[in-house]
Amino acid sequence: MAGLKVLFATSEAAPLIKTGGLGDVSGALPAALRAIGVDVRVLLPGYRQVIAQLAQHKVVATFDTLSGFPSARLLSAVTANDVPLLILDCPSLYQREGGPYQDAKGQDWPDNPQRFGLLSKIAAVLGSSASPLDWHPDLVHCNDWQTGLTPAYLRFAQGAVPSVFTIHNMAFQGNYAPAILRELRLPPSCFGIDGVEFYGHMSFLKAGLFYADHITTVSPNYAKEIQQAELGFGMQGLLTKRSGDLNGILNGIDTDEWNPATDKHLVKKFSVARMAGKAADKEYLQCRLGLDIVPDVPLLGVISRFTHQKGLDLLLEVAPQLIGLPAQLAMLGSGEAQMQQAARNLSQRYPGKVGVNIGFSEALAHQIEAGADIFIMPSRFEPCGLNQLYSQCYGTPPVVHATGGLVDSVVDCTAETLKDGSASGFVFKGMSAENLFATIQRSVDLYHDQRKWKALRRNCMTKDFSWKASAEAYRAVYLKVLGR
Ligand code: ADP
């Protein structure tokens, strides 16, 4: 719609900087919104990696007198897919070796409250009459705890626009000592149950959930789950109270980045009409990870943060049984030291059968999606999940636990769903090693029935996971909040 202007504030955006799904969404959704006429600009911290990738930029504002914060500048630039960027340049907070949230050893940066306090503050300044820019948004769209204080700052600012807050993962909350509130110049009055207080801490996430005009999350099923004690992470009461202002919108996928017919990371491209390339991609992946090249043994792929959330402990537990099916396992990821070690041990114990790469590799992630036969994603909870969407596009049916967005995006394969063309993977209920193993076994059995397997792959690859419908749903939320 002509005239709708949105500031999209985020702590990561692919391909400039990404640690997970938030990065993927922030890289793709703004472009999809622009394609339907919403004037979106993305506000992103000027991390070392981001500044290094900016070909051209211009200083468009400086902030030297923000009480409580170091001096900062705003740089304007444009992404490769033509989305205008506002980069928040504050070298003392953002320009350092390491990741956006943690140092190289995996420790959270101790000044994260200041780093994301500044990001939240600047987003609010740009959404108020104090903005130094000529471009004034109608609304600020905040994402996860890192921009959770924006709705709070907006509440206390002059000439403030409304805000929408999107939950990408309730498990990350940004909870800090109450003294941070004063340091970040929020009024003491907001430290209460009707405000930013959360079990004696000041919570960035709670601030977003309490003060935003509307809340979204990244799948309809997760929107329901977070109103229950099991997955509400202590915020279920507030979310239930706000259920009239809360809805779930399933993430799409960036089809420029994730499309087996054009993917630059693949040795052979393929599509639903020409599947031959997938076998070459499997062979390449097997070589790359030191796996045996054997016919008719399904290759199971995993790309994941190695955390309790992702249920990799169960997968590691059943891995020896999986090898016996027989099946091969290709794993990429990093996270908890114990799980990393367990994965390494497996690959040493089963050379040629288990290939493990500990680290973060965009190229290998694409190669696993393409080269694997079956994708494994036994998450305990999953707000949306992207890998199960990618794997369907790449003809790699996923095995998933029935939770969050996995329920909204994978249809369990049964005789009936295979017949009606809706089946797109294998879903198990009840988070246990037995259930995971039984469901992987079910997928491997179907793999050996080539006629049915081809039908399942075809279903997966013809599903539409593009961002268009989701972008329309976000636009509808913006219009509702603005009363248009
Ligand atoms: P989450 O955001 O909880 O980590 P999602 O499935 O929503 O999970 O998104 C994960 C994104 O991060 C996907 O794009 C996935 O391919 C990517 N990813 C996760 N781990 C790695 C890794 N080790 N190397 C490359 N990409 C990874």
Boltz pocket constraint, residues with backbone or C-beta under 6 A from the ligand:
constraints:
  - pocket:
      binder: B
      contacts: [[A, 19], [A, 20], [A, 21], [A, 22], [A, 24], [A, 169], [A, 303], [A, 304], [A, 305], [A, 332], [A, 333], [A, 334], [A, 357], [A, 359], [A, 360], [A, 361], [A, 362], [A, 365], [A, 384], [A, 385], [A, 386], [A, 387], [A, 388]]
      max_distance: 6.0
